[in-house]
Amino acid sequence: MSHTIQDFLKACRVCPRACLVDRTAGDLGVCGMPDVYRVARIAPHLWEEPPISGEKGSGTVFFSGCNLRCVFCQNRDISREGIGDLMAEDALVERIHELLNQGVHNLNLVTPTHYTPMLARLLERLKPILTVPVVWNSSGYETVESLRMLEGLVDVYLPDFKYISPELSAAYSAAPDYAEVATRAVLEMYRQTGEYEEKNGLAVKGVLIRHLVLPGCRADSMAVMKHLASILPPADIRVSVMRQYTPDFARDCPHRNLHRRVTEFEYSSVLEETARLGLMGFSQGKEAASKAFTPNFKKK
Protein backbone atom coordinates (compact mmCIF):
# COMPACT_ATOMS: atom_id res chain seq x y z
CA MET A 1 0.00 0.00 0.00
CA SER A 2 2.84 2.45 0.79
CA HIS A 3 4.21 2.03 -2.75
CA THR A 4 0.74 2.73 -4.14
CA ILE A 5 0.46 5.89 -2.06
CA GLN A 6 3.80 7.20 -3.33
CA ASP A 7 2.89 6.24 -6.88
CA PHE A 8 -0.37 8.17 -6.69
CA LEU A 9 0.96 11.25 -4.88
CA LYS A 10 4.33 11.85 -6.57
CA ALA A 11 2.49 12.57 -9.82
CA CYS A 12 -0.91 12.99 -8.27
CA ARG A 13 -3.77 11.20 -10.00
CA VAL A 14 -5.87 10.50 -6.92
CA CYS A 15 -8.90 12.29 -8.38
CA PRO A 16 -10.21 12.97 -11.90
CA ARG A 17 -8.24 16.23 -12.11
CA ALA A 18 -5.02 14.21 -12.49
CA CYS A 19 -2.95 17.30 -11.68
CA LEU A 20 0.27 15.22 -11.76
CA VAL A 21 1.90 17.48 -9.17
CA ASP A 22 4.35 15.97 -6.69
CA ARG A 23 2.48 16.28 -3.40
CA THR A 24 5.31 14.46 -1.61
CA ALA A 25 7.52 17.45 -2.45
CA GLY A 26 4.95 19.97 -1.24
CA ASP A 27 3.55 20.82 -4.66
CA LEU A 28 -0.18 21.59 -4.63
CA GLY A 29 -2.83 20.76 -7.19
CA VAL A 30 -6.50 21.75 -7.40
CA CYS A 31 -7.32 20.34 -3.95
CA GLY A 32 -4.64 22.52 -2.38
CA MET A 33 -3.44 19.80 -0.02
CA PRO A 34 0.01 18.19 0.46
CA ASP A 35 0.67 14.53 1.27
CA VAL A 36 -0.12 15.13 4.96
CA TYR A 37 -3.62 15.16 6.41
CA ARG A 38 -5.08 18.58 7.10
CA VAL A 39 -8.11 18.14 9.33
CA ALA A 40 -10.63 20.88 10.05
CA ARG A 41 -12.97 19.25 12.55
CA ILE A 42 -13.41 15.96 14.42
CA ALA A 43 -16.68 15.80 16.34
CA PRO A 44 -20.14 14.23 16.55
CA HIS A 45 -22.48 15.75 13.97
CA LEU A 46 -26.28 15.75 14.28
CA TRP A 47 -27.28 17.33 10.96
CA GLU A 48 -26.82 14.49 8.52
CA GLU A 49 -29.65 12.29 7.19
CA PRO A 50 -31.55 10.47 10.00
CA PRO A 51 -29.94 7.04 9.37
CA ILE A 52 -26.49 8.66 9.45
CA SER A 53 -26.85 10.97 12.46
CA GLY A 54 -29.26 8.85 14.51
CA GLU A 55 -29.72 10.09 18.07
CA LYS A 56 -26.07 10.23 19.16
CA GLY A 57 -24.60 11.80 16.06
CA SER A 58 -22.34 10.82 13.21
CA GLY A 59 -18.62 10.65 13.98
CA THR A 60 -17.40 13.18 11.44
CA VAL A 61 -13.84 13.87 10.36
CA PHE A 62 -13.84 16.94 8.09
CA PHE A 63 -10.80 17.09 5.81
CA SER A 64 -9.55 20.40 4.42
CA GLY A 65 -9.25 20.99 0.69
CA CYS A 66 -11.45 19.88 -2.18
CA ASN A 67 -11.03 18.89 -5.82
CA LEU A 68 -14.14 20.82 -6.91
CA ARG A 69 -14.60 24.56 -7.11
CA CYS A 70 -18.29 25.02 -6.31
CA VAL A 71 -19.19 28.71 -6.36
CA PHE A 72 -21.82 28.16 -3.65
CA CYS A 73 -19.71 26.00 -1.28
CA GLN A 74 -20.93 26.26 2.31
CA ASN A 75 -17.65 24.86 3.62
CA ARG A 76 -15.37 27.24 1.75
CA ASP A 77 -13.40 28.02 4.94
CA ILE A 78 -11.93 24.54 4.70
CA SER A 79 -12.40 23.69 1.02
CA ARG A 80 -10.77 26.87 -0.33
CA GLU A 81 -8.99 28.61 2.54
CA GLY A 82 -7.48 25.43 3.93
CA ILE A 83 -8.42 26.04 7.55
CA GLY A 84 -7.39 23.01 9.59
CA ASP A 85 -4.49 21.36 11.37
CA LEU A 86 -1.80 19.20 9.81
CA MET A 87 -1.97 15.76 11.37
CA ALA A 88 0.16 12.62 11.11
CA GLU A 89 -1.61 9.30 10.67
CA ASP A 90 -0.95 8.08 14.21
CA ALA A 91 -2.37 11.28 15.66
CA LEU A 92 -5.44 11.01 13.46
CA VAL A 93 -6.01 7.41 14.53
CA GLU A 94 -5.82 8.49 18.17
CA ARG A 95 -8.35 11.26 17.62
CA ILE A 96 -10.67 8.86 15.82
CA HIS A 97 -10.56 6.48 18.78
CA GLU A 98 -11.49 9.40 21.07
CA LEU A 99 -14.37 10.29 18.73
CA LEU A 100 -15.72 6.76 18.62
CA ASN A 101 -15.59 6.56 22.41
CA GLN A 102 -18.26 9.28 22.47
CA GLY A 103 -20.82 6.74 21.25
CA VAL A 104 -21.29 8.01 17.69
CA HIS A 105 -23.09 5.75 15.21
CA ASN A 106 -20.40 5.64 12.52
CA LEU A 107 -17.06 6.97 11.33
CA ASN A 108 -17.94 9.59 8.73
CA LEU A 109 -15.05 10.76 6.50
CA VAL A 110 -16.09 14.09 4.96
CA THR A 111 -14.49 15.43 1.75
CA PRO A 112 -11.96 12.60 1.76
CA THR A 113 -11.36 12.10 -1.97
CA HIS A 114 -7.95 13.78 -2.27
CA TYR A 115 -6.65 11.61 0.59
CA THR A 116 -8.01 8.30 -0.72
CA PRO A 117 -4.78 6.24 -0.86
CA MET A 118 -3.77 7.44 2.60
CA LEU A 119 -7.21 6.78 4.05
CA ALA A 120 -7.25 3.29 2.56
CA ARG A 121 -4.11 2.56 4.58
CA LEU A 122 -5.60 4.15 7.70
CA LEU A 123 -8.83 2.13 7.34
CA GLU A 124 -6.84 -1.06 6.94
CA ARG A 125 -5.51 -0.35 10.43
CA LEU A 126 -8.87 0.58 11.92
CA LYS A 127 -11.35 -1.71 10.19
CA PRO A 128 -10.55 -4.89 12.15
CA ILE A 129 -11.37 -3.17 15.45
CA LEU A 130 -14.27 -0.92 14.40
CA THR A 131 -17.73 -1.72 15.75
CA VAL A 132 -19.51 0.95 13.66
CA PRO A 133 -19.85 1.42 9.88
CA VAL A 134 -17.45 3.56 7.88
CA VAL A 135 -19.17 6.30 5.83
CA TRP A 136 -17.45 7.84 2.78
CA ASN A 137 -18.99 11.32 2.46
CA SER A 138 -17.83 12.75 -0.87
CA SER A 139 -18.65 15.00 -3.81
CA GLY A 140 -18.93 12.01 -6.14
CA TYR A 141 -16.13 13.45 -8.28
CA GLU A 142 -13.65 10.59 -7.93
CA THR A 143 -12.09 7.87 -10.00
CA VAL A 144 -12.97 4.19 -10.06
CA GLU A 145 -9.26 3.40 -9.68
CA SER A 146 -9.09 5.27 -6.37
CA LEU A 147 -12.42 3.91 -5.12
CA ARG A 148 -11.23 0.35 -5.63
CA MET A 149 -8.63 0.95 -2.93
CA LEU A 150 -11.54 1.23 -0.50
CA GLU A 151 -13.21 -2.07 -1.32
CA GLY A 152 -14.08 -3.90 1.89
CA LEU A 153 -13.15 -0.84 3.96
CA VAL A 154 -16.20 1.40 3.42
CA ASP A 155 -19.68 0.27 4.45
CA VAL A 156 -21.84 3.23 3.40
CA TYR A 157 -21.10 5.51 0.48
CA LEU A 158 -22.65 8.98 0.82
CA PRO A 159 -21.78 10.75 -2.44
CA ASP A 160 -23.27 13.83 -4.06
CA PHE A 161 -24.65 13.71 -7.55
CA LYS A 162 -24.72 17.41 -8.30
CA TYR A 163 -25.55 17.86 -12.00
CA ILE A 164 -26.35 16.24 -15.31
CA SER A 165 -25.68 19.32 -17.42
CA PRO A 166 -22.00 19.82 -18.34
CA GLU A 167 -22.74 23.51 -18.76
CA LEU A 168 -23.92 23.79 -15.15
CA SER A 169 -21.11 21.67 -13.74
CA ALA A 170 -18.56 23.73 -15.67
CA ALA A 171 -20.04 27.04 -14.56
CA TYR A 172 -20.69 26.14 -10.92
CA SER A 173 -17.95 23.60 -10.11
CA ALA A 174 -15.31 23.98 -12.87
CA ALA A 175 -15.90 20.34 -13.84
CA PRO A 176 -17.65 19.91 -17.20
CA ASP A 177 -17.15 16.13 -16.98
CA TYR A 178 -18.83 15.88 -13.57
CA ALA A 179 -21.85 13.77 -14.59
CA GLU A 180 -19.90 11.14 -16.49
CA VAL A 181 -17.29 10.89 -13.71
CA ALA A 182 -19.89 10.72 -10.94
CA THR A 183 -21.84 8.08 -12.86
CA ARG A 184 -18.84 5.77 -12.97
CA ALA A 185 -18.16 6.50 -9.31
CA VAL A 186 -21.63 5.65 -7.99
CA LEU A 187 -21.74 2.48 -10.08
CA GLU A 188 -18.47 1.39 -8.48
CA MET A 189 -19.78 2.28 -5.01
CA TYR A 190 -22.88 0.17 -5.63
CA ARG A 191 -20.77 -2.71 -6.93
CA GLN A 192 -18.81 -2.70 -3.70
CA THR A 193 -21.65 -2.40 -1.21
CA GLY A 194 -24.76 -3.74 -2.92
CA GLU A 195 -28.27 -3.05 -1.69
CA TYR A 196 -28.79 -0.31 0.90
CA GLU A 197 -29.53 -1.63 4.38
CA GLU A 198 -30.49 -0.20 7.75
CA LYS A 199 -30.54 -1.77 11.20
CA ASN A 200 -32.46 -0.13 14.01
CA GLY A 201 -32.95 2.91 11.80
CA LEU A 202 -29.24 3.37 11.07
CA ALA A 203 -27.48 2.88 7.73
CA VAL A 204 -25.12 -0.09 7.82
CA LYS A 205 -24.28 -0.60 4.13
CA GLY A 206 -25.05 0.59 0.64
CA VAL A 207 -25.25 3.86 -1.27
CA LEU A 208 -27.17 6.98 -0.21
CA ILE A 209 -26.89 9.65 -2.90
CA ARG A 210 -27.31 13.32 -2.09
CA HIS A 211 -28.56 15.95 -4.48
CA LEU A 212 -28.78 19.65 -3.63
CA VAL A 213 -31.57 21.41 -5.52
CA LEU A 214 -30.26 24.74 -6.80
CA PRO A 215 -32.42 27.80 -7.60
CA GLY A 216 -33.20 28.02 -11.28
CA CYS A 217 -32.00 24.45 -11.91
CA ARG A 218 -35.21 22.47 -11.40
CA ALA A 219 -35.00 20.74 -14.77
CA ASP A 220 -31.45 19.56 -14.15
CA SER A 221 -32.39 18.23 -10.70
CA MET A 222 -35.24 16.24 -12.21
CA ALA A 223 -32.85 14.94 -14.86
CA VAL A 224 -30.46 13.81 -12.11
CA MET A 225 -33.23 11.75 -10.51
CA LYS A 226 -34.18 10.21 -13.86
CA HIS A 227 -30.56 9.37 -14.53
CA LEU A 228 -30.05 7.72 -11.14
CA ALA A 229 -33.17 5.61 -11.59
CA SER A 230 -31.88 4.48 -14.99
CA ILE A 231 -28.39 3.39 -13.89
CA LEU A 232 -29.14 1.83 -10.49
CA PRO A 233 -32.05 -0.27 -9.17
CA PRO A 234 -34.25 2.33 -7.45
CA ALA A 235 -35.12 -0.06 -4.62
CA ASP A 236 -31.44 -0.77 -3.89
CA ILE A 237 -30.31 2.79 -3.17
CA ARG A 238 -31.55 5.80 -1.24
CA VAL A 239 -31.53 9.43 -2.32
CA SER A 240 -31.45 12.56 -0.22
CA VAL A 241 -33.09 15.49 -2.00
CA MET A 242 -31.75 18.52 -0.20
CA ARG A 243 -33.35 21.94 0.15
CA GLN A 244 -30.59 23.47 2.25
CA TYR A 245 -29.17 25.75 -0.45
CA THR A 246 -28.62 29.24 0.91
CA PRO A 247 -27.23 32.20 -1.07
CA ASP A 248 -25.13 33.31 1.90
CA PHE A 249 -22.14 31.49 0.43
CA ALA A 250 -22.63 32.64 -3.19
CA ARG A 251 -23.01 36.39 -2.82
CA ASP A 252 -19.94 37.12 -4.93
CA CYS A 253 -20.62 34.65 -7.74
CA PRO A 254 -21.81 36.04 -11.11
CA HIS A 255 -24.78 33.69 -11.47
CA ARG A 256 -27.82 35.73 -10.41
CA ASN A 257 -30.09 32.72 -9.94
CA LEU A 258 -27.82 31.57 -7.11
CA HIS A 259 -28.51 34.76 -5.17
CA ARG A 260 -31.86 33.45 -3.93
CA ARG A 261 -33.28 30.40 -2.20
CA VAL A 262 -35.09 27.51 -3.86
CA THR A 263 -38.83 28.06 -4.25
CA GLU A 264 -41.51 25.70 -3.00
CA PHE A 265 -42.47 24.93 -6.61
CA GLU A 266 -38.90 24.06 -7.59
CA TYR A 267 -38.33 21.76 -4.65
CA SER A 268 -41.72 20.04 -4.73
CA SER A 269 -41.31 19.39 -8.47
CA VAL A 270 -38.08 17.49 -7.82
CA LEU A 271 -39.66 15.53 -4.98
CA GLU A 272 -42.61 14.56 -7.18
CA GLU A 273 -40.28 13.35 -9.92
CA THR A 274 -38.25 11.39 -7.38
CA ALA A 275 -41.37 9.62 -6.14
CA ARG A 276 -42.63 8.99 -9.67
CA LEU A 277 -39.39 7.21 -10.49
CA GLY A 278 -39.69 4.91 -7.49
CA LEU A 279 -36.68 6.38 -5.70
CA MET A 280 -36.90 6.35 -1.91
CA GLY A 281 -35.08 8.47 0.61
CA PHE A 282 -35.10 11.76 2.43
CA SER A 283 -36.24 15.35 2.02
CA GLN A 284 -35.83 18.60 3.94
CA GLY A 285 -38.11 21.37 5.15
CA LYS A 286 -37.53 24.97 4.17
CA GLU A 287 -35.95 25.66 7.57
CA ALA A 288 -32.90 23.72 6.34
CA ALA A 289 -31.95 26.65 4.09
CA SER A 290 -29.94 28.40 6.77
CA LYS A 291 -26.24 28.95 7.24
CA ALA A 292 -26.80 28.15 10.93
CA PHE A 293 -26.47 24.45 10.06
CA THR A 294 -22.93 24.90 8.72
CA PRO A 295 -20.23 24.17 11.34
CA ASN A 296 -18.06 27.10 12.38
CA PHE A 297 -14.67 25.79 11.32
CA LYS A 298 -12.91 28.91 12.57
CA LYS A 299 -14.04 28.29 16.13
CA LYS A 300 -11.69 26.08 18.13
Stockholm file with secondary structure:
# STOCKHOLM 1.0

chainA/1-300         MSHTIQDFLKACRVCPRACLVDRTAGDLGVCGMPDVYRVARIAPHLWEEPPISGEKGSGTVFFSGCNLRCVFCQNRDISREGIGDLMAEDALVERIHELLNQGVHNLNLVTPTHYTPMLARLLERLKPILTVPVVWNSSGYETVESLRMLEGLVDVYLPDFKYISPELSAAYSAAPDYAEVATRAVLEMYRQTGEYEEKNGLAVKGVLIRHLVLPGCRADSMAVMKHLASILPPADIRVSVMRQYTPDFARDCPHRNLHRRVTEFEYSSVLEETARLGLMGFSQGKEAASKAFTPNFKKK
#=GR chainA/1-300 SS CHHHHHHHHHTTCSSTTCCCCCGGGTCCCTTCCCSSEEEEEEEEECCSCHHHHTTTCEEEEEESCCSCCCTTCTTHHHHTSCCSEEECHHHHHHHHHHHHTTTCSCEEEESCGGGHHHHHHHHHHHGGGCCSCEEEEECSCCCHHHHGGGTTTCSEEEEBCCCSCHHHHHHHHSCTTHHHHHHHHHHHHHHHHCSCEEETTEEEEEEEEEEECCTTCHHHHHHHHHHHHHHSCGGGCEEEEECCCCGGGCTTSSCGGGGSCCCHHHHHHHHHHHHHTTCCEECCCGGGCCGGGSCCTTCC
#=GC SS_cons         CHHHHHHHHHTTCSSTTCCCCCGGGTCCCTTCCCSSEEEEEEEEECCSCHHHHTTTCEEEEEESCCSCCCTTCTTHHHHTSCCSEEECHHHHHHHHHHHHTTTCSCEEEESCGGGHHHHHHHHHHHGGGCCSCEEEEECSCCCHHHHGGGTTTCSEEEEBCCCSCHHHHHHHHSCTTHHHHHHHHHHHHHHHHCSCEEETTEEEEEEEEEEECCTTCHHHHHHHHHHHHHHSCGGGCEEEEECCCCGGGCTTSSCGGGGSCCCHHHHHHHHHHHHHTTCCEECCCGGGCCGGGSCCTTCC
//
